Amino acid sequence: MFTLLSLFIMLLVFAVLTGILIGVFLLLIWLLEKLLPKAGAPAGGRPAEAERKSRNPAGFIFSVLFSGFFLLLSWGMLSYLGAIPSYMSIPLKSHYLNQILVVTSADVQEEFQKTLDEESIPKGTFDKINETSLHQARLRDYMENKNTMLFVPSGKDRAYSLEKGELKGLWKAGRQMGLLISEKGLDYFISCRYRGQTTVDHAGRCADSVTYFENVQRTVDGFVPEYLAELLNKQKTGNMTPREFACLLEARIWGQIAGWFPETDTAFIFDGNKDGLLRVCNTADNTYRETQIPQDYALIGFVNDHTAACIRPDRSIAMCDIDEGELKDTIAGMHAVTAGIWVDDATGDVYLSAIHTKEDGSSPFVSGWHWTDGDLKPVAKTLWYHELKEDWSWQEGDVFCQKDIAFAVFPDKTFIQYVKFDDPWG
């Protein structure tokens, strides 16, 4: 069933193609007039001026080159739009992205699938994405610029874009997706409800479940850690395919890649099982060892390549060294539900924001703390706090910080509430 918009597009395309064909036809007539003597010329010969022009080789060559240029331009445009059979078309790379006519050209969906296995993602692309949430246990937010932020509240299959102060739902393929990341003309939709539901598309061409393919190494609950370590090293040293990039995004958003510090080739990767152990992986030589962070601690994120912030079983927050275990200093009187972390790389200062309650579970608050001194001994100075409404779904809340902004998000069935702090640490 055609809509007015699709009908308008079809008419516009028809008009453009018709104009091209008429232009080519008129160009050929003009060229013939230049090449052939004019009919009806006087028997005694042409006037002196016409005779002089006919002997000018530069004008003739220019006319031929000018006509040839426009013929090639028309051929290229018709090939680009898929308006002529593929065996007559110029073999333009990725013409499927712009094909808007259903003709006898190649199978554009098949061509799109092939591009997913070409090493077209430049090296370091994942590192740039990773920097937006470097210290989080999972990639819960992604900021392309100051006007747009996409984030995943509570790891639910629900995402929102903050643009001009307006929160919007993000949908793809009939279901709500967790996060959208665009790279090299491709849109990656990663679900936060089901593993493997990662979708890549462009211009209406869509590939579902792209992280299930022939060469991928998956377990039931994730990826093989050695495979992720290889991909992290590959993207650091060279190009990678869109499928491999999608695998890294999915593993980061789901928290299997819990931390990645490329400057030391150190990655923190869960082993892919349901109750997985956290590994410290050296991606340069693909070796690993298990950490000393207690399994019953909830990981908030990593401050650096050897220290992590965790929520203890008693809901207080502690810093843990991956070799020495829990550090002595914790935030006292804390009953954290969830927390987020941000580290000022210039100073080494650590900032935490958390949803917490009183010991009896009442009076939920959102607060922020500043840990200083560079050696990660917490000062536990409260910088800001906000009391929440009791009817908010604060048990399912999520918190994250990033430079000059902090968010506490509380999802509901059809909408969310949120608390936003601009420049909370200033």
Helices and strands as residue ranges (DSSP letters): H 4-35, H 48-54, H 57-80, G 86-88, G 95-97, H 108-115, H 125-131, E 141-145, E 148-151, G 153-155, E 160-163, E 166-169, E 171-172, E 175-176, E 179-183, E 186-190, E 198-202, E 205-207, E 218-219, E 222-223, H 225-237, H 242-253, E 257-261, G 262-264, E 266-270, E 278-282, E 287-290, E 298-302, E 307-311, E 317-321, E 325-331, E 336-343, E 350-356, E 365-371, E 381-387, G 394-396, E 398-402, E 405-411, E 416-422
